[in-house]
Amino acid sequence: MWKKILISSGAMALFILLIILVRTVDVGMVEATGKTIGFFALNTGFHKLTGVNEGWYKLTQIAGYAAIAAGLVFAVIGLIQLIRRKSLWKVDRRILGLGVLFIVMAIVYVLFEFVHVNFRPVLMPGEVDEPEPSFPSSHTVLVCVVLSGVALMLNTYIKDKRLRISLQALCALVILITVFGRLICGVHWFTDIVGGILISVSLVTAFAAFLDYCDTRDIAKAEPIDR
């Protein structure tokens, strides 16, 4: 558990460091949007290499909807438990923890709608002259956090080993497709994706540490007390 907490803290520290570096290192002006970007040579060079790929963009959008649907499954389970047990504190603590994970993820999303680090390299449909904020990649964070959290929860809620491993492999595949797709679809800078991965690792490993704590509590309750 403590190792995961250290990993979570380290990933968060790297995320904060990346923000500082993006705002200070090799900052240049992007002609297409009139906005500045850090790591200018790296980010613009990578964007020129990939271009804009609408197909990958749409595929990652679908992956996002799939992640939301997977998260809603556990939201429904939690709601059913709440109705039957008539107390929030009688809902499985793992489901409550997953809910907290999703709330923190939402807070991160809202925060970076107001704290602008990067802006998209291109104008999206409906934008006249002001591109959307793009750091960290909110889509990357959504899919990585939700599906990683769901995959961890499956260890408790799916007893059939083959089914559990198959579903976890599917979660991993969708995560990989999303990260790769967002990298090459051209609506984010390279550092946007890196930032999304770092904050996702921080949040998910913290949640994994919480699940370890739950397992420890369950084992302690199950052990007989010597008298």
Phi, psi and omega in degrees: 000314183292328177297319180292325177295321178295318178297317179300315180295320179295318179295321177295320178297319178294323178298313179295319178298320179298319178302314180298316182293319180298329181275351187231337187260126175049054181278129180219167182266133177267115185298323185295330184241344183075017180250155178271156179216136174279167186048048190306310183297316180295309185293313181289325178296317179293322180294321177295325181293319184270326186069198179250124182241100184296327181297313178294324178299314180293323180296318179290331175297317178298319178299323178296318178296322178296320179296317179298318179298319179296319178295324181295332178302313180286332175296320179293318178300316179297320179296318178298317178297320180297317181293316183288321185267349173059027176201132179299324185283354175263356172290144180310130184297332179293321178291321176298320178296321177296321177298319177296320177303314181294323179294316178298319177300318179295322178297318177300317180301310182295319181304314184277000166284337180255328177263102187268117177260308177231161170238156182304150179286346180224158174279131180273163178305132181095347179268129182272301183218006182233109180288160179284153170299147186229000182242133345287168178297106184296328179292319176298315180297315180304306185291316182296314184289310184295310184287329174293317177298317178297316180300320178293322180294331181298335178299332180265322191261349176243110184277329180291117187298315182296315180296317181298312181295322179296317179292322178293322177295322177295318177300315180297320180295316180295322177298313181297317179299319182294312181298313180296316182297319179291329177296319189255356183282344172089008179259002177225156170278159179305316182291337175297318181290317178300316177299318178298320179293316182297313181292328177294315178301318180299312183292317185290319180291328174296319177294320178298322177296321177297319178295323175299319178298317178298318179298319180297318178297318181296319179295318180296323179290328184282337183287137178292148180265123178288134179244000000 
